[in-house]
Amino acid sequence: MSLINNVGKKITGAGKVAIKASGNMVQITKLNMAIKSEESKIQGFMANIGSTIFDKYKEGQGIDPDVETSCEEIEKSIKVIEELKLKIIDVRDLKKCPGCSNEIDKDDVFCSKCGTKVD
């Protein structure tokens, strides 16, 4: 009988260890999720700070010279993106309305959205 009792105690002990480990994993997962949530908040605030500084740069307000170069690079990238978007419009055989920026057929004389005459 003592052999059966020993096996039973070992199984019970192993079960308790497994339950504790499982509980620890759940707790660690919850903590990691909380960390990710806070990191996401930080990224949002940092993006907001960056947008605020870039808006000041665009408005010609004085900004820290250390970030002015980055703002200039952002401006360059914005121009490249606009050029690429225009190429996509051209490939799709469309053109952009000068009044509202709506995409219209190349053959259209007037914008169907705002009515602006298009050359």
C-alpha positions in Angstrom: 0.0 0.0 0.0 2.8 2.4 0.7 3.9 2.2 -2.9 0.4 3.2 -4.1 0.4 6.1 -1.5 3.8 7.3 -2.7 2.7 7.2 -6.4 -0.5 9.0 -5.4 1.4 11.7 -3.5 3.8 12.2 -6.5 0.8 12.5 -8.9 -0.9 15.0 -6.5 2.4 17.0 -6.2 2.9 17.0 -9.9 -0.7 18.2 -10.4 -0.2 21.1 -7.9 3.0 22.1 -9.7 1.2 22.0 -13.1 -1.8 24.1 -11.7 0.6 26.6 -10.2 2.6 26.8 -13.5 -0.6 27.2 -15.4 -1.8 30.0 -13.1 1.6 31.7 -13.5 1.3 31.6 -17.2 -2.2 33.2 -17.2 -0.9 35.9 -14.8 2.2 36.5 -17.0 0.0 36.7 -20.1 -2.2 39.3 -18.5 0.8 41.3 -17.4 2.3 41.2 -20.9 -1.0 42.3 -22.3 -1.0 45.3 -19.9 2.5 46.1 -20.9 1.6 46.0 -24.6 -1.4 48.3 -23.9 0.8 50.8 -22.1 3.4 50.7 -24.9 0.6 51.3 -27.4 -0.5 54.4 -25.5 3.1 55.6 -25.5 3.4 55.2 -29.2 0.1 57.1 -29.7 1.4 60.0 -27.5 4.7 60.0 -29.3 3.0 60.1 -32.7 0.9 63.0 -31.4 4.0 64.9 -30.3 5.6 64.3 -33.7 2.4 65.5 -35.4 2.3 68.6 -33.3 6.0 69.5 -34.0 5.5 68.8 -37.7 2.4 71.0 -37.8 4.5 73.8 -36.2 7.2 73.2 -38.8 4.6 73.5 -41.7 3.3 76.7 -40.2 6.8 78.2 -40.1 6.9 78.3 -36.3 10.3 77.9 -34.7 11.1 74.3 -33.8 14.1 72.6 -32.3 16.9 72.4 -34.9 17.5 68.8 -33.9 14.1 67.8 -35.4 14.0 70.2 -38.3 15.9 67.8 -40.5 13.4 65.1 -39.7 10.6 67.4 -40.7 12.3 68.2 -44.0 12.6 64.4 -44.7 8.9 63.9 -43.8 8.0 66.7 -46.3 10.1 65.0 -49.0 8.4 61.7 -48.3 5.0 63.3 -48.5 5.9 64.7 -52.0 7.1 61.3 -53.1 3.8 59.7 -51.9 1.8 62.3 -53.8 3.8 61.7 -57.0 3.3 57.9 -56.6 -0.5 58.4 -56.1 -0.6 60.5 -59.3 1.1 57.7 -61.1 -1.4 55.2 -59.9 -4.2 57.5 -61.0 -2.6 57.7 -64.5 -2.1 54.0 -64.7 -5.8 53.6 -63.8 -6.5 56.0 -66.8 -8.0 58.6 -64.5 -7.3 62.2 -63.5 -7.7 64.3 -60.4 -10.2 67.1 -60.1 -8.4 70.4 -59.3 -11.4 71.5 -57.2 -12.0 68.5 -54.9 -9.3 66.0 -55.7 -11.9 63.5 -56.8 -10.7 60.8 -59.2 -12.5 61.1 -62.5 -12.2 59.6 -66.0 -9.6 61.3 -68.3 -12.4 62.1 -70.8 -14.6 63.9 -68.3 -15.0 67.6 -68.8 -16.7 68.3 -65.5 -16.2 66.7 -62.1 -19.1 64.5 -61.1 -18.6 65.3 -57.4 -18.2 69.1 -57.3 -19.0 70.2 -60.9 -15.6 71.9 -61.5 -14.6 72.2 -65.2 -11.6 70.0 -65.8 -9.1 70.7 -68.6 
